[in-house]
Amino acid sequence: MHVNIAVMGAGAVGCYYGGMLARAGHSVVLIGRPPHVEAARRDGLFMDTQSFQAHVPMQASIDASGVRGAKLVLCCVKSTDTESAAADMAPHLEPDAWVLSLQNGVDNAERLQALLPCDVAPAVVYVAAEMVGPGHVRHHGRGELVIGPSAVSPEVAKLFADAGVPVQISDNVAGALWAKLILNCAYNALSAITQLPYGRLVEAEGVQDLMRAVVQECLAVAQGEAVTVPGSMWEEVLRIARTMPAQFSSTAQDLARGKRSEIDYLNGCVVRKGEALGIATPVNRTMHTLVKVLEGRS
């Protein structure tokens, strides 16, 4: 089945998943910044993945009107841009469109749903990818998605699976979102502050103790919010270093490029929720503060 798909926020995550769907034969429109859009229009998206390298033809636009006519919209903008992206998309979305939030943080789907005329669902994203040039995405590892149950979830899951993207439909998406948030809280700030990739980071003296403290604070806040986080989070933290050893966090990439990061929606989110629950989060507060200081220097 052929589907019209739009990617709102065609950075590394959006380009990887949009590219996989386009390669499977669907009509995909990338909505992003001019350099990427121009390159994709001219040459297609160059996908440099662990299993193939190819120029994938697709449409591209710098305007949110590109979502018009799409049945599936992948919202991949930074958490800082969620409301503005929703406002830009809203006039152009079909009422029967389905928006999937492929974003960091635990509340983006709710923030989108409050402003959009169609159904929105969260997805948890596990992929290591980066934009290494205009219209050029490099895939470093993994690529699976976790989405919540809905009337269209099986259809969307099949769409991704047929495109080579592993998908799980979970009854505990809140727990999966928190699990991803905890991984981000453990790695993102430290990778940004040190400008080290995950594999080297975890080998540095004292770092694992620091990361464990971050995880314990996050789990305490999640428990306070009555969220059940699946599995062993510490084992997941260590697995990230094994499966993505060369990956720099998105926060590290943002700071290196002088961009505003999503730290307010990662460690900062845990700090705010902890304050509301009366749960102390001193290590997450330190990580958040240090990244904000570094952001202010750029």
Order of alpha helices (4+ residues) and beta strands (2+ residues): beta-alpha-beta-alpha-beta-beta-beta-beta-alpha-beta-alpha-beta-beta-alpha-beta-alpha-alpha-alpha-alpha-alpha-alpha-alpha
